[in-house]
């Protein structure tokens, strides 16, 4: 059976009820080419001299890996000149990246985590790129884009997606009409549609969380995990398996393929921070993908896509995946009236 390419799929989306704008199609294709280049660099590993850390830190104070910086540069350079974007923002940069004046400007904003799970780079575990596309506000026409223009709730995302660099290189994408997966055919260099209308099962027997932080969690999260660990003899009446890759892309990709719940909750080590994951670069795009696949996403007390961002690098607690499990954790938070 002949498979659809990414380009063919996007052109069909232009013709469909959602009427994907041509500028968005071109932008997605540009991002996909950049992800292909990043995947190629990741695949070379030590042979390409890209492993290891630099002496620099990103805006969050985290030590940058060589591939973090390279991936960020690849995405910036690929998307500067096409004419679809008004500005970009990256988890690795302190503020927005304006389109150089000698390039045409468009009406969309691109946000990205250039290399999610970078702590796994040197040990050959799946990592990825996460991206989100917003439309620039009408008020931004005729002036320079500012950080404030990016501070839109996740419900306003036009596109959300990620690339995962693993045994296969895959691009998972939503434009608001479901979730679709494309596998990179390395022989011909094309993204081919291999996973149509991905759906997350509402029920699951798998949870993903960093158990080493259990003593720091809020009571609702501890309650949920303890009930899972109690197995068939506990209140849940079934045995659960635990998975934790420490790469959000890899953990979410597994959930999209077979169900599960992913949790990176608030904990008491930094009580003033609502969570560790970034709302704009990680939580919002992944939440849109998960919801489009029939799952749910919350910070414990509120749907993530409804959160009004207050800062470009705002952090958030994240609980997402199989709908019934996410709703149960949310109920525990609401009953406790506790910190998300």
C-alpha positions, 0 to 999 in steps of 0.5 A: 500500500502506498503511504502518504507523505507529510506534504500530501497529508498537509495539502489534504488538510488545506482542502478539508473542513479545517482549511489549514492555511498555506502558511501553516503548511509551509511552516510545518514542513520547515519544522519537519526538515529541521527535525530531520537535521536534528535527528541526523545529528543525534544519530551520529552521536560520538561520531559527530562530536556532539555528545557531552556538555558545554560550560554554559547554562540556559535561562533556567540555570541548567547546564547545556548539552552540545546537542541542546545548543546545536538543535536550537540553532538548527531550528532558528536558522531553518525558520528565520527566512520562510516568511511565515513567522513574526518571532520565535521563542525557545526554552534555551533562550532568555527572551524572544527571537525576532525575525531578522529585518532582511527576511519577510515576516508572517503572522505566526509565532513558534515556540519550541523545546529544541531537545527534550530529555537531554539528560539522556543524550549521552546514554543513547535513550530516546529524546525529542523536539517539542513545538507549538504554533500560535497566531500573533495577536491582531494588536501586534500588526505594524510593531515589533513582537514582544514576550507579551504576544506569546502569553496566550493560553494553550487553547489558542495553539494552531499546531502542536507536535513533537519529533522523537529520535529513537529506533525510528525517527517519528514526527507526531502532529496535530492541527486540531483534527486529530493526532497523526504520526509520521515515520522518517524513511531514512532511505528516501528522506521523507516523512511517511504517514504511519499512524492515523488518528491516534487514540489514547485508551481511557483506562490504563494499568501503567503510570509514569513518575519519578518515584525518588521524589515520592516523599516530596509530593502533595498528598493527592499524588501520594494517594494515587500512586500508593493505590496503584502500588497496592495492586489487586488487593488495593482500592484499584483492584488491579496491578499497575506497572511503572514506567519512567524514561525521564524524557517527556517526549518518550514517555508521552509517545508511549502513552499515545501508543498504548495508554498510561498516565504521566505525572511531573507534579509539584513537590515540596523541595521548591514549594513556591514553584508550581512545577518543573516542566515549562508551560509554553514549550512542553505542557501546552503542546503535549496537552493539545496532542493528548486531548486531540487523542482523546486523553486529558491533561491537568495541573491537578486543579485546572485544565492545562490548556486553559491556563493563562501564561504570565511569563515566557518560561513559566513552569507548571505541574503536569498530569496527562494521559488516559482520561479516566486516570487523569480525572481520578488524580484531579478528583483527589486534588479537588477533594484535598483542595491542595497544591497542584 
